[in-house]
């Protein structure tokens, strides 16, 4: 059997995290290493790989219940290779240092099991109860694979260069950055998108680091089990974490 499809053969490498094309992550478990991945993200595996639910602390469970910032995880272990993906989104591997990465939980595909995560929040500058958002702060030193809807834009933030991003388009950022959530309003109510522009809440980033922005203002579809309709999360902006920098692999 001949076809150009065979140009997409499995990547041969001993690296723990490797991209398999633009939309899939290859995780090598042959050295006894494990990986924590988004529940249901496995699309294929080779060898003797097992899957189990990932333990969550009482604080993590409580934070997810209160904020709605849910990160469903499973643990993959054994001897072999596992392939992970989420709705054909673009996959990106980041090296996280000891200070951390802030990312919306909907974009986390996989991470090294020794990394720690928790839910963090940011309040609007107007101080209105309920007007805020939540994100996931990942700390430690290791690799994290995130997804984006389309090829992202990575913006460099410096003390001399402030960056403003639509709260519905931002995916992740260096947690060392200072973040302020605001709505650039004039006489319009801050509860409405300003004027007829369709623009509303935005995040201002200050300091030294990077911001990842996707060409979409929709978060990843949720509840994608067979027989269920795709549920889109819209109009929710990521929140604030305190920590440090990361670098793309």
Secondary structure, DSSP 8 states (H G I E B T S, - for coil): ---GGGGG-------SEEESSSS-EEEE-TTS--EEEETT-EEEEEEEEEEEE----HHHHHHHHHH-----EEEEEEEEEEEE-STT-EEEEEEE-SS-EEE-GGGEEEE-TT-EEEEEEEEBTT--TT-EEEEEEEESSEEEEEEESSS-EEEEEBTTB-EEEETTTEEEEETTSEEEEEE--SSS-TTS-BTTTTB-EEEEEESSEEEEE-S-SB---B--STTS--B--BS----------EEE-
